[in-house]
């Protein structure tokens, strides 16, 4: 996996820390960066105001993005408008690297609008991690919840592989979004073999030694 | 040249004037260039249509949403996917052309990821539609519009009025903006139809028709016409006011006409189809456009093409389309008595109004046609491309089209 590059899309990364996704992305990106180049594109308006880029050790590059549309009334609108700025930064990196990005890895629905668009434009394989899904977070249904479900479903549909953190989550994703089990991998975080599991999943798409 | 237009509406789906304007423009452009339009689908639509060099791609825009803004932003996610599919299938596009904020996010995507220069047309602004930006819902729309203006290589507006508004509310430098007027398709107004039959559906045989066409919203000023009736009827009692269009203020205007005791002279048929509308425009004795805010005023142009005298309010793009007492009458915006003066003059002086009509028709033939608008747009495209080709931003490598499906 040397000389391969993965582009990590997330909406938070330390020092921002609102949900476990932040630590998940941090731990995983550090672990994987010993095996392959990791480019993290994350929302962080405070960091972005200081510097758009940070090199964090060998093979780990972090890019901070700010949402240029302010005052969005809902997280859904925030996600959809943020995707423009994510796409801009991701594209700048992509062109700077002469298109040598091998894989896009997106975390949760907030980054899916960006990830799906980039997958199509860059013509690169897409891996998504579902940390949780809308039907397990909220009960009931209204147009707002349905809109998020639709984005989550679209992400699993467009993805080449879908990662989940537990067998329970795999079951739920299969139940609600009809994702074939063979397309999913369970990669339990905080376990010694975690990054090896994720890399194994990457290899299924990129080829190379198992 | 291969051009990608992004628009949320395109005929037969029509909500505002954008669909009409874009239809005219791409029709003329497709004579010379390969033109693709990516637009929202609707129930029963054809997902792909081709007319010569014009390709129309429609995607499913049925998205659950709790308000229009969420729908519009979500819709852009699918517009991006559709645009990417089109680009990946047909190869590199020379230009992407966005129309209004509703396709802005998709336009940013194409610009950033494919490094295609972006041109945008600002047909109207949120600031203008609502006379200011008052709350966060509007602020998002305003910010997206502002970003569209910022990200565009060049901005096109349909009138000088809109140019100054874009400069004013988005702080866009004036030398980045080009004015390209709209046109009108004259052949829409030459079709044969039964004159008496069309008239009988809207008015009595002896009545003279004053026609309003527009959405029933405050900025279109239908209430000004309702107010003007009291000043017209004493001079011309055999007049029928027909107000075509739908909108949330329709019931209010109906109530107004009852309150003023002129409701028997008003008819609000709601939305009517294009063919009937074009026939009705020719049957009418005058078309009024009493808008308070009007970026261009395509209705006035259509009336001129239909050889019907126009009375318009002296505001926005209308001020530029009509020359007072030469090819139409201009009256004060939002002023019923002034509008009534215009209507009375057109109805009372037949010779004069015929002179206005012939001047107006000459004007739409020579100045406001889509061939000229497409020609001007072409010049803008050529300028953008010449700048693009010497620019560092142009991608060094073409995106590898073979590696992954």
Interface residues (C-beta under 8 A of the other chain):
Chain A: X68 X69 X70 X71 X72 X73 X74 X76 X77 X80 X81 X83 X84 X87 X88 X90 X91 X92 X94 X95 X98 X99 X113 X116 X117 X118 X120 X121 X122 X123 X124 X125 X142 X143 X144 X146 X147 X150 X151 X154
Chain B: X63 X64 X65 X66 X69 X70 X73 X74 X76 X77 X80 X81 X84 X85 X87 X88 X105 X108 X109 X112 X113 X114 X115 X136 X137 X139 X140 X143 X144 X147 X395 X396 X397 X399 X400 X401 X403 X404 X405
